[in-house]
Amino acid sequence: MKRMTKWAAGLALTAALATTACAPLQEHRGYKFDEKIVERLEDGMTRQQVRGLLGSPSTTSTVENEAWYYIFSRVETVTFFNPEEVERRIIAIQFDETKTVQKIAHYGLEDGKIVNFIDRTTPTRGKELTVLGEIFGNLGKFNKPAGGSGGPGK
């Protein structure tokens, strides 16, 4: 009976280790939002008031009217797989010419679009051959002498 309980305890320990090893690793990146503070944002606030309330923005834009962005994301990594972003929240605050809040927009992961900045492939010039084309492409070609078409001195 003791042998059976040791075996069951070992099995339970193995199962517990296996399930915790597969648990995703979570990373929180960027600005940490406090809902009570975010609710206090309103149109007409000055840039100084926004900075006093939320702190420095994650990034800014100066195209046309200035905009500040506060960005948060949660990324999960499961074992050896690539990290995957599972949550994103962005608050975009646009200012008008008088440097007061004109518009407050909220964005999430569903609003994003995937943009491939680096393709990691280099285009090559010439024709592209298939495997069969490469194999049969050398038929009929014979080795030429090292000195050119007729050998040395010709």
Buried (B, 14 or more C-beta within 10 A) or exposed (E): EEEEEEEEEEEEEEEEEEEEEEEBEEEEEBBEEEEEEBEEBEEEBEBEBBEEEBEEBBEEEEEEEBBBBBBBBBBBEEEEEEEEEEEBBBBBBBBEEEEBBBEBEEBEEEEEEEEEEEEEEEEEEEEEEEEEEEEEEEEEEEEEEEEEEEEEEE
